[in-house]
Amino acid sequence: MADIDRRFGFRHLRGAPTVHIRHYRRGKLAHDGVGLSFWYRPLTAVVSEVPVDDRELPLLFHARTADFQDVTVQLALTFRIEDPALAAQRIDFSIDPDTGRWRSDPLAQISGLLTENVQQYAVEVLTRTPLETALADGVRAVRDRIRAGLAEEDTRLAQTGSAVVDVRVVAIRAEPEVEKALQTTAREKVQQEADRATFERRALAVERERAIGENELQSQIELARREEQLVTQRGANTRRQAEEAAAANRIETEAQASRKERLTLVEAEGKRALGEAEAAGEAARLAAYRDLPEGVLTGLALKELAGNLPEIDTLVLTPDLLTPLLTKLGVRS
């Protein structure tokens, strides 16, 4: 609302940057613009005040879906007057020259026009949409339909010099009882999905445990097979070592036996040669003794016997020993 001061039967109007003022004096346009400040006579002046700033229009209304369910639509419009001159011609924006107040409620007329059009476009969409679809995707569909309808189909709004800047559909809500039932159904579906996910996780865990068990079993089988190969290889190595040791022992035994045989042969040959030499010597000695008299032989025998007898310190000759000897000597002589 413009500020108006009184001075000596004149009025002074001071506008604002967001208000477009149109001043007619005796039917002629005297001032026209934003942010004006001027003096005028109230008896001859007609002043219109058209706001040009953005205005918010919140709306809340009911509609019915294709399956005859009531829904509540909550949205907000942002609009402004783009052609103040046209708006002042089509809608009464005149103000009292003494108080600066509007003589009517022009913004209510624009708001009513927007409300009717918006409800028409929203209901047109919702009556062809089932409840669940309207609750899930209806916000986008209603918003797009309202924007298209206001921009392309609604000529009345353009004829008032106004334009919609933005449309925001806040929510589409069902009746409390229906919404509770839908929430219950949705909650059950969510719970079912959660249970299914839990079962899948458990199944996956069991499958992973089974795979881990199979891997461990395969690892144990592979380890046992390798241990068997190792035992077999060790047995083969031990057997080969035993065979090689036995072969070495056999060769060593054969070598020792061969050496012993050769040594035995050499010793036998030496003993045989020695025996032959001793026999030859004994034969030669016997041949030398063959022609000697018996007494000489007896003396030599006694001499050799005496040489082999141990040392005798005392000799005791008894008659029993001497008598046969003397008798034998007497006989021979």
C-alpha positions as CSV (number, residue, x, y, z in Angstrom):
1,M,0.0,0.0,0.0
2,A,1.3,3.4,-1.0
3,D,2.1,6.1,1.6
4,I,-0.2,9.2,1.3
5,D,0.3,12.4,3.2
6,R,-2.1,15.4,3.4
7,R,-1.0,19.0,2.9
8,F,-3.3,22.0,2.5
9,G,-6.0,20.0,0.5
10,F,-3.3,18.2,-1.6
11,R,-2.2,14.6,-1.3
12,H,1.4,13.3,-1.6
13,L,1.8,9.7,-2.8
14,R,5.1,7.8,-2.3
15,G,5.2,4.4,-4.0
16,A,7.5,1.4,-3.6
17,P,9.9,-0.5,-5.9
18,T,7.4,-3.4,-6.1
19,V,4.3,-1.4,-6.9
20,H,3.3,0.0,-10.3
21,I,1.3,3.3,-9.9
22,R,-1.1,4.6,-12.6
23,H,-2.4,8.2,-12.0
24,Y,-5.2,9.6,-14.1
25,R,-6.1,13.4,-13.8
26,R,-9.4,14.4,-15.4
27,G,-9.3,11.1,-17.5
28,K,-5.7,11.6,-18.7
29,L,-2.7,9.5,-17.6
30,A,-0.5,11.8,-15.6
31,H,1.9,9.3,-13.9
32,D,2.7,5.7,-14.8
33,G,5.6,3.7,-13.4
34,V,7.3,2.0,-10.4
35,G,8.6,3.9,-7.4
36,L,6.8,7.1,-8.2
37,S,6.4,10.0,-5.8
38,F,4.1,13.0,-6.7
39,W,1.4,15.5,-5.5
40,Y,-2.2,15.3,-6.6
41,R,-5.6,16.7,-5.9
42,P,-7.9,13.9,-4.5
43,L,-11.0,15.3,-6.2
44,T,-9.6,15.1,-9.7
45,A,-7.3,12.1,-9.3
46,V,-7.9,8.3,-10.0
47,V,-5.0,6.2,-8.8
48,S,-4.4,2.5,-9.4
49,E,-1.8,0.5,-7.5
50,V,-0.7,-2.8,-9.2
51,P,1.9,-5.0,-7.3
52,V,4.5,-6.4,-9.6
53,D,6.4,-8.6,-7.1
54,D,6.1,-12.4,-6.9
55,R,3.1,-13.7,-4.9
56,E,2.7,-17.1,-3.2
57,L,-0.7,-18.9,-3.4
58,P,-1.0,-22.0,-1.2
59,L,-3.8,-24.4,-2.2
60,L,-5.3,-27.4,-0.4
61,F,-8.3,-29.1,-2.0
62,H,-9.9,-32.6,-2.3
63,A,-10.2,-34.7,-5.4
64,R,-11.3,-38.3,-6.3
65,T,-9.3,-40.9,-8.1
66,A,-10.3,-43.3,-10.8
67,D,-11.2,-46.0,-8.2
68,F,-13.4,-43.5,-6.3
69,Q,-11.0,-42.8,-3.4
70,D,-10.8,-39.3,-1.9
71,V,-7.4,-37.6,-1.9
72,T,-6.1,-34.3,-0.6
73,V,-3.8,-32.3,-2.9
74,Q,-1.5,-29.8,-1.4
75,L,0.4,-27.4,-3.7
76,A,1.7,-23.9,-4.0
77,L,1.7,-21.4,-6.9
78,T,4.1,-18.5,-7.5
79,F,2.6,-15.8,-9.8
80,R,3.2,-12.2,-10.6
81,I,1.6,-9.4,-12.7
82,E,3.7,-8.9,-15.8
83,D,1.5,-6.3,-17.6
84,P,0.4,-3.8,-14.9
85,A,-1.5,-1.6,-17.5
86,L,-3.5,-4.6,-18.8
87,A,-4.2,-5.8,-15.3
88,A,-5.4,-2.3,-14.2
89,Q,-7.8,-2.3,-17.2
90,R,-9.2,-5.8,-16.5
91,I,-9.2,-5.8,-12.7
92,D,-10.0,-3.0,-10.3
93,F,-6.7,-2.0,-8.7
94,S,-7.9,1.5,-7.8
95,I,-7.1,2.9,-4.4
96,D,-8.8,5.4,-2.1
97,P,-7.0,8.8,-2.8
98,D,-7.2,9.7,0.9
99,T,-6.2,6.4,2.5
100,G,-4.3,4.5,-0.2
101,R,-6.3,1.4,0.3
102,W,-7.8,-0.7,-2.5
103,R,-11.4,-0.2,-3.1
104,S,-11.8,-4.0,-3.8
105,D,-9.7,-7.1,-3.5
106,P,-8.0,-7.5,-6.9
107,L,-5.5,-10.2,-5.8
108,A,-8.4,-12.3,-4.5
109,Q,-9.9,-12.3,-8.0
110,I,-6.6,-13.5,-9.5
111,S,-6.2,-16.1,-6.7
112,G,-9.7,-17.3,-7.3
113,L,-9.0,-17.6,-11.1
114,L,-5.8,-19.5,-10.4
115,T,-7.5,-21.8,-7.9
116,E,-10.3,-22.8,-10.2
117,N,-7.9,-23.5,-13.1
118,V,-5.4,-25.4,-10.9
119,Q,-8.2,-27.6,-9.4
120,Q,-9.6,-28.3,-12.8
121,Y,-6.3,-29.5,-14.2
122,A,-5.5,-31.5,-11.1
123,V,-8.9,-33.2,-11.0
124,E,-8.6,-34.0,-14.7
125,V,-5.4,-36.0,-14.0
126,L,-6.5,-37.7,-10.8
127,T,-9.9,-38.9,-12.1
128,R,-8.1,-41.0,-14.6
129,T,-5.5,-42.3,-12.1
130,P,-5.9,-45.2,-9.6
131,L,-5.2,-44.4,-6.0
132,E,-1.9,-46.3,-5.7
133,T,-0.6,-44.7,-8.9
134,A,-1.7,-41.3,-7.8
135,L,0.1,-41.6,-4.5
136,A,3.2,-43.0,-6.1
137,D,3.5,-40.9,-9.3
138,G,0.7,-38.4,-9.1
139,V,2.8,-35.5,-7.9
140,R,4.8,-35.3,-11.1
141,A,1.8,-35.9,-13.3
142,V,-0.4,-33.2,-11.6
143,R,2.5,-30.7,-11.6
144,D,3.2,-31.2,-15.3
145,R,-0.5,-30.9,-16.2
146,I,-1.0,-27.7,-14.2
147,R,2.1,-26.1,-15.8
148,A,1.0,-27.1,-19.3
149,G,-2.6,-26.0,-18.8
150,L,-1.7,-22.6,-17.3
151,A,0.9,-21.9,-20.0
152,E,-0.9,-23.2,-23.1
153,E,-4.6,-23.5,-22.5
154,D,-5.6,-20.7,-20.0
155,T,-6.2,-17.5,-21.9
156,R,-8.0,-15.8,-19.1
157,L,-4.9,-15.5,-17.0
158,A,-2.9,-14.0,-19.8
159,Q,-5.8,-11.5,-20.4
160,T,-5.4,-10.2,-16.9
161,G,-1.7,-9.5,-17.5
162,S,-0.7,-12.2,-15.0
163,A,1.6,-15.2,-15.3
164,V,2.4,-18.2,-13.2
165,V,6.2,-18.4,-12.3
166,D,6.3,-21.8,-10.6
167,V,4.0,-24.7,-9.6
168,R,5.0,-27.0,-6.7
169,V,2.9,-30.0,-5.7
170,V,3.8,-30.7,-2.1
171,A,1.8,-33.9,-1.5
172,I,-1.1,-36.0,-2.5
173,R,-2.6,-37.8,0.5
174,A,-5.3,-40.3,0.9
175,E,-7.9,-40.5,3.6
176,P,-6.4,-41.5,7.0
177,E,-8.2,-44.9,7.1
178,V,-7.2,-45.7,3.5
179,E,-3.6,-44.4,4.1
180,K,-3.3,-46.6,7.2
181,A,-4.5,-49.6,5.2
182,L,-2.1,-48.8,2.4
183,Q,0.7,-48.4,5.0
184,T,-0.2,-51.7,6.5
185,T,-0.1,-53.4,3.1
186,A,3.2,-51.6,2.2
187,R,4.6,-52.5,5.6
188,E,3.7,-56.1,5.0
189,K,5.4,-56.0,1.6
190,V,8.4,-54.4,3.1
191,Q,8.5,-57.0,5.8
192,Q,8.1,-59.8,3.2
193,E,11.0,-58.2,1.2
194,A,13.0,-58.0,4.4
195,D,12.3,-61.7,5.2
196,R,13.1,-62.7,1.7
197,A,16.4,-60.8,1.8
198,T,17.1,-62.4,5.2
199,F,16.4,-65.8,3.8
200,E,18.5,-65.1,0.7
201,R,21.3,-63.9,3.0
202,R,21.0,-67.1,5.1
203,A,20.9,-69.3,2.0
204,L,23.9,-67.4,0.6
205,A,25.7,-67.9,3.9
206,V,24.8,-71.6,3.9
207,E,25.9,-71.9,0.3
208,R,29.2,-70.1,1.1
209,E,29.7,-72.4,4.1
210,R,29.1,-75.4,1.9
211,A,31.5,-74.1,-0.7
212,I,34.1,-73.5,2.1
213,G,33.5,-77.0,3.4
214,E,33.9,-78.5,-0.1
215,N,37.0,-76.5,-0.6
216,E,38.4,-77.7,2.8
217,L,37.4,-81.3,1.9
218,Q,39.1,-81.0,-1.5
219,S,42.1,-79.5,0.2
220,Q,42.2,-82.4,2.6
221,I,41.8,-84.9,-0.2
222,E,44.6,-83.2,-2.2
223,L,46.7,-83.1,0.9
224,A,46.1,-86.9,1.6
225,R,46.9,-87.6,-2.1
226,R,50.1,-85.7,-1.8
227,E,50.9,-87.4,1.5
228,E,50.3,-90.8,-0.2
229,Q,52.6,-89.7,-3.0
230,L,55.2,-88.6,-0.5
231,V,55.0,-91.9,1.4
232,T,55.2,-93.8,-1.8
233,Q,58.2,-91.7,-2.9
234,R,59.8,-92.1,0.5
235,G,59.3,-95.9,0.3
236,A,60.7,-96.0,-3.2
237,N,63.7,-93.9,-2.0
238,T,64.2,-96.1,1.1
239,R,63.9,-99.3,-1.1
240,R,66.3,-97.9,-3.6
241,Q,68.7,-96.9,-0.8
242,A,68.4,-100.4,0.7
243,E,68.9,-102.0,-2.7
244,E,71.9,-99.8,-3.3
245,A,73.2,-100.6,0.2
246,A,72.7,-104.3,-0.3
247,A,74.4,-104.1,-3.7
248,A,77.3,-102.2,-2.1
249,N,77.5,-104.8,0.7
250,R,77.3,-107.6,-1.7
251,I,80.1,-106.1,-3.7
252,E,82.1,-105.5,-0.5
253,T,81.4,-109.0,0.7
254,E,82.4,-110.4,-2.7
255,A,85.5,-108.3,-2.6
256,Q,86.4,-109.4,0.9
257,A,85.7,-113.0,0.0
258,S,87.8,-112.7,-3.0
259,R,90.6,-111.2,-1.0
260,K,90.2,-113.9,1.7
261,E,90.2,-116.5,-1.0
262,R,93.3,-115.1,-2.6
263,L,94.9,-114.7,0.8
264,T,93.9,-118.3,1.7
265,L,95.4,-119.6,-1.5
266,V,98.5,-117.6,-0.9
267,E,98.8,-118.8,2.7
268,A,98.0,-122.4,1.6
269,E,100.6,-122.1,-1.2
270,G,103.1,-120.8,1.4
271,K,102.3,-123.5,3.9
272,R,102.5,-126.1,1.2
273,A,105.8,-124.7,0.0
274,L,107.0,-124.5,3.6
275,G,105.7,-128.0,4.3
276,E,107.5,-129.2,1.2
277,A,110.6,-127.5,2.3
278,E,110.4,-128.9,5.8
279,A,109.6,-132.3,4.4
280,A,112.6,-132.0,2.0
281,G,114.8,-130.9,4.9
282,E,113.5,-133.6,7.1
283,A,114.0,-136.1,4.3
284,A,117.6,-134.8,3.8
285,R,118.2,-135.0,7.5
286,L,116.8,-138.5,7.7
287,A,118.9,-139.4,4.7
288,A,122.0,-138.1,6.6
289,Y,121.0,-140.1,9.7
290,R,120.3,-143.2,7.8
291,D,123.9,-144.5,7.6
292,L,124.9,-143.5,11.1
293,P,125.4,-146.1,13.8
294,E,122.6,-146.6,16.3
295,G,124.8,-145.4,19.2
296,V,125.5,-142.2,17.4
297,L,121.9,-141.7,16.7
298,T,121.1,-142.3,20.4
299,G,123.7,-139.8,21.4
300,L,122.4,-137.2,19.0
301,A,118.9,-137.9,20.3
302,L,120.0,-137.5,23.9
303,K,121.8,-134.3,23.0
304,E,118.8,-132.9,21.3
305,L,116.6,-134.0,24.2
306,A,119.1,-132.4,26.6
307,G,119.0,-129.2,24.7
308,N,115.2,-129.1,24.9
309,L,114.9,-130.0,28.5
310,P,114.4,-127.3,31.1
311,E,117.2,-126.2,33.3
312,I,117.7,-128.9,36.1
313,D,119.3,-127.7,39.3
314,T,119.3,-131.1,41.0
315,L,119.1,-134.6,39.4
316,V,118.3,-137.6,41.5
317,L,119.1,-141.0,39.9
318,T,117.4,-143.9,41.4
319,P,118.2,-147.5,40.8
320,D,115.0,-148.1,39.1
321,L,116.0,-145.5,36.4
322,L,119.6,-146.6,36.0
323,T,119.2,-150.3,36.0
324,P,117.3,-150.5,32.6
325,L,119.6,-148.0,31.1
326,L,122.8,-149.7,32.2
327,T,121.3,-153.0,31.2
328,K,120.6,-151.7,27.7
329,L,124.0,-150.1,27.4
330,G,125.7,-153.4,28.5
331,V,123.7,-155.4,26.0
332,R,124.6,-153.1,23.2
333,S,128.3,-153.1,24.1
